[in-house]
Amino acid sequence: MMASLFAMLLGVLPTDVLACPSCTLRAPESTMRSALLLGALVLAPFLLVGVGVWAARRAMREERL
């Protein structure tokens, strides 16, 4: 009983909590990589809406046939 509770608590905790601080330090992101990531995050909703519109139009076209 106690072992399963301990295992469940370990599953909920992020693994970074158990690591030493020097192991979790990372170098900062480059400016270009950050800009690309930001651009992708900005464009993702438009891509999702575009795919949804395309799928809806295709479904409407297939219903007419």
Backbone hydrogen bonds, N-H to C=O, Kabsch-Sander energy under -0.5 kcal/mol:
donor,donor_aa,acceptor,acceptor_aa,energy
5,L,1,M,-1.7
6,F,2,M,-2.1
7,A,3,A,-2.4
8,M,4,S,-2.1
9,L,5,L,-2.1
10,L,6,F,-2.1
11,G,7,A,-1.7
12,V,8,M,-1.2
13,L,9,L,-1.9
17,V,14,P,-1.1
18,L,15,T,-0.7
19,A,15,T,-0.7
23,C,20,C,-1.1
24,T,20,C,-1.0
24,T,21,P,-0.5
25,L,21,P,-0.7
34,S,30,S,-2.1
35,A,31,T,-2.3
36,L,32,M,-2.3
37,L,33,R,-2.3
38,L,34,S,-2.4
39,G,35,A,-2.5
40,A,36,L,-2.3
41,L,37,L,-2.3
42,V,38,L,-2.0
43,L,39,G,-2.3
44,A,40,A,-1.6
47,L,43,L,-2.0
48,L,44,A,-2.4
49,V,45,P,-2.4
50,G,46,F,-2.4
51,V,47,L,-2.4
52,G,48,L,-2.1
53,V,49,V,-2.5
54,W,50,G,-2.4
55,A,51,V,-2.4
56,A,52,G,-2.3
57,R,53,V,-2.6
58,R,54,W,-2.3
59,A,55,A,-2.3
60,M,56,A,-2.3
61,R,57,R,-2.2
62,E,58,R,-2.1
63,E,59,A,-1.6
64,R,60,M,-1.3
65,L,61,R,-0.9
